[in-house]
Amino acid sequence: MIGNLITLSRVILTFIVNYYILFHFGKVGIPLLLFGMVFLTDYMDGKIARLSKTVSPGGAVFDLLADFFFIFLTYLVLYNFQIMPLWFIGVVFGKFVEFVFTSIILSKSDPGNGVFVFDFIGRFVAAMFYVYPVLLYFSYCFSPVMYTLCISILAYFLLIFALLSSAYRIRNCFRLLKGLS
């Protein structure tokens, strides 16, 4: 219950930080504080749910949706200011859809895994998807060189790792489905 309330606070913080950026673009103090709070709530919701033994499939889904909402809305706001390339938003959306569908298939092989099945590369990519808009915003505000590095190198680096994770997961799904027939 408390974990879900913390997740809900992340959704609210997502609205607030993106609203603030829309109407106060270029300011960094408040967005830094709000991004920090978003990251903290993402870290704390699962920890508290596990400690209080209130982990649930619904909570896992809510957490994933809150993460996706933060990532997607922040990317759209940054795209509005031409900071985020549109193709990268497509990559994130595609990776999210792939993750959900492959998790459905992969969780059938081991119901003890929970609702979602994670892979090491995919966890890294998800964490970077979470941090990437923050890097873009602050590098755009402070350092054109760092911003250029984030756009020209980091975006493609993340694309490659997202594709590797997807290929690994899809291959495991085919192996699983082949073994069931």
Backbone hydrogen bonds, N-H to C=O, Kabsch-Sander energy under -0.5 kcal/mol:
donor,donor_aa,acceptor,acceptor_aa,energy
5,L,1,M,-1.7
6,I,2,I,-2.2
7,T,3,G,-2.3
8,L,4,N,-2.5
9,S,5,L,-2.0
10,R,6,I,-1.5
11,V,7,T,-1.6
12,I,8,L,-2.2
13,L,9,S,-2.8
14,T,10,R,-2.1
15,F,11,V,-1.8
16,I,12,I,-2.3
17,V,13,L,-3.0
18,N,14,T,-2.0
19,Y,15,F,-2.5
20,Y,16,I,-2.7
21,I,17,V,-2.3
22,L,18,N,-2.3
23,F,19,Y,-1.9
24,H,20,Y,-1.9
27,K,24,H,-2.1
32,L,28,V,-2.3
33,L,29,G,-2.0
34,L,30,I,-2.9
35,F,31,P,-3.2
36,G,32,L,-2.2
37,M,33,L,-1.9
38,V,34,L,-2.4
39,F,35,F,-2.6
40,L,36,G,-2.4
41,T,37,M,-2.6
42,D,38,V,-2.0
43,Y,39,F,-2.1
44,M,40,L,-2.7
45,D,41,T,-2.2
46,G,42,D,-0.7
47,K,43,Y,-1.0
48,I,44,M,-3.0
49,A,45,D,-2.0
50,R,46,G,-2.5
51,L,47,K,-2.6
52,S,48,I,-2.6
53,K,50,R,-0.8
54,T,49,A,-2.8
55,V,49,A,-0.6
60,A,56,S,-2.1
61,V,57,P,-2.3
62,F,58,G,-2.6
63,D,59,G,-2.6
64,L,60,A,-2.2
65,L,61,V,-2.7
66,A,62,F,-2.5
67,D,63,D,-2.3
68,F,64,L,-2.7
69,F,65,L,-2.7
70,F,66,A,-2.3
71,I,67,D,-2.6
72,F,68,F,-3.3
73,L,69,F,-2.5
74,T,70,F,-2.2
75,Y,71,I,-2.4
76,L,72,F,-2.4
77,V,73,L,-2.3
78,L,74,T,-2.4
79,Y,75,Y,-2.5
80,N,76,L,-2.0
81,F,77,V,-0.9
81,F,78,L,-0.5
82,Q,79,Y,-2.2
83,I,78,L,-2.8
84,M,78,L,-0.7
88,F,85,P,-0.7
89,I,85,P,-1.1
90,G,86,L,-1.6
91,V,87,W,-1.7
92,V,88,F,-2.3
93,F,89,I,-2.5
94,G,90,G,-2.7
95,K,91,V,-2.5
96,F,92,V,-2.2
97,V,93,F,-2.4
98,E,94,G,-2.6
99,F,95,K,-2.6
100,V,96,F,-2.3
101,F,97,V,-2.4
102,T,98,E,-3.0
103,S,99,F,-2.0
104,I,100,V,-1.8
105,I,101,F,-1.7
106,L,102,T,-3.2
107,S,103,S,-2.6
108,K,104,I,-0.6
108,K,105,I,-0.8
109,S,105,I,-0.5
109,S,106,L,-1.0
110,D,106,L,-0.7
113,N,110,D,-2.5
114,G,111,P,-1.0
118,F,116,F,-0.5
123,R,119,D,-2.4
124,F,120,F,-1.9
125,V,121,I,-2.6
126,A,122,G,-2.8
127,A,123,R,-2.4
128,M,124,F,-2.4
129,F,125,V,-2.9
130,Y,126,A,-1.7
131,V,127,A,-1.9
132,Y,128,M,-3.1
134,V,131,V,-0.6
135,L,131,V,-2.3
136,L,132,Y,-2.7
137,Y,133,P,-2.6
138,F,134,V,-2.4
139,S,135,L,-2.5
140,Y,136,L,-2.4
141,C,137,Y,-1.9
142,F,138,F,-2.1
143,S,139,S,-2.5
147,Y,139,S,-0.5
147,Y,143,S,-2.7
148,T,144,P,-2.5
149,L,145,V,-2.1
150,C,146,M,-2.5
151,I,147,Y,-2.5
152,S,148,T,-3.2
153,I,149,L,-2.1
154,L,149,L,-1.7
155,A,150,C,-1.2
157,F,153,I,-2.3
158,L,154,L,-2.7
159,L,155,A,-2.0
160,I,156,Y,-2.4
161,F,157,F,-2.1
162,A,158,L,-2.6
163,L,159,L,-2.4
164,L,160,I,-2.4
165,S,161,F,-2.5
166,S,162,A,-2.5
167,A,163,L,-2.8
168,Y,164,L,-2.4
169,R,165,S,-2.5
170,I,166,S,-2.9
171,R,167,A,-2.5
172,N,168,Y,-2.1
173,C,169,R,-2.1
174,F,170,I,-2.5
175,R,171,R,-2.4
176,L,172,N,-2.4
177,L,173,C,-3.0
178,K,174,F,-2.6
179,G,175,R,-2.1
180,L,176,L,-1.4
181,S,177,L,-0.9
